[in-house]
Amino acid sequence: METTPSELVKDIGNLASLPDVYYHINHLVEQPNSTVDDIAKAVARDPAFTLRLLRIANSPLYGLSSHVDTPSKAVSIIGTQQIRSLALSMSVTHAFAGLPNDLVSMDNFWRHSLLCALVARFLARQMRRCDPEAMFTAGLLHDIGELVIFNRMPDKAKESLLHVLDSGDELPVNLAEQEAMGFDHAAVGGELAKAWNLPALLRECIAFHHDIKAARQYPREVALIHIANILAQMAEVDTLDREDVPPIDPQAWEITGLQEGLVEETVREAQSSIAEVEALFVGNS
Amino acid sequence: MAISPAVKQSLPPPSLPGFEHVRRSWNEHLQAYTARILPGEFYVTRSGEGISTTLGSCISACIRDNLTGIGGMNHFMLPATDASPEEAWKATNLSAATRYGNYAMEHLINEIMRNGGKRHNLEVKIFGGGRILANMTDVGRRNIQFVRDYLQTEGLKVTAEDVGDVFPRMVIYFPSTGKVRVKRLRSLHSNTIAEMENSYLSHIKEAPVSGEIELF
């Protein structure tokens, strides 16, 4: 019987799930009459989460001039929508600890994801039309389908990676997966986002980052994540040569209005921040 | 950018005797046939084809006669020893580890010369030796040390290299022109490559090389 992406994520809930604090914040943010105070209280109910949130709020990632020492200060300075995104970013690396695999180390997986998050956030700031915090989260989540595939279908996943190497790294991973399984990590990630009830913006960024034409409500954000994924690969292998990474869909530049001249600055920026961001989001605590 | 202007032919050029088993395929991106070698293998050619491999902590030496364009590539690593990485390769050149490296290098050089290459024309490039797994001892460094020492002893000059660091690499070498394309690979591929290298490593541990190498 053929497996489908939705079947693959059906029983993921037992292995990888988001913490209550995320769902509480999410629920409040979606209520129009919630106050900053309501959200701050939801944050404060999880002391470990609060501690991490304050550490991130006071890190150079935000570069705030005043010291953020309470949840309500964090929520009012960072913003309610943005706190929801940040809560998801803070939760997701923990959520996947229960889905180990033998194909990629979690450190390496999250390094690529965090580089993509940093690039996406930086590009969103240049664009001024996408929420940088939401784009950070989208970048962090864009490949989560890989963790599901690597854990649930390790043989097929390995076959795909061997096929990529066999092609001299010319065959894109997502196409190798489609050949081996009939679907790719983007589709699986999209299904997981649906199962987790993530906002439509994130679902589209995850599901369509290799196929930007398929975007429906959020073509601009999807195109941004498509670009960010490739620039994150440049940052990882420390190259500015576009021949060293998969091609960027030319449409993505048009849709975002971003200039290709930004590439070098963006890659350098992500490289300079990655160690700190790894400590904040993947560090043990 | 294609680094070889060849037009696609329906069949790859004939391979030299002894290399018929190496799989070759058309590389659309490079517009050339390439022979893909695995850990422990080597390949020599007189045609305009490329030779490709993926490297983790292994080393590939790319050697050619820069007048005639005859050349090839190997792919090897030293078996693990009990000595420290710094001392292991120096300890004695009779150690099994070093002997395995010598074997891989001499096989390649001898095959190039058997097919008409001249020793004084040999041009060498070396790649690999990455520390691709964070929790692994730096065996790549030992491999780099070995190949540098070997080439120095043999009086062969390295004209280009990309070794060490943390990246797996994909290398495509064209002996006819000496051109080489090195692509650093994402860490997504590290475990798969390390596994290929480990299975090769356990294989050479079980089958130590004999000392019969004909020296030119």
Interface residues (C-beta under 8 A of the other chain):
Chain A: D102 L103 V104 S105 D107 N108 F109 R111 H112 K158 L161 L162 V164 L165 D166 G168 D169 E170 V173 Q233 E236 V237 D238 T239 E243 D244
Chain B: M1 N27 E28 H29 L30 T34 R36 S52 T54 L133 A134 F167 M170 I172 K183 R184 L185 R186 S187 L188 H189 S190 N191 T192 I193
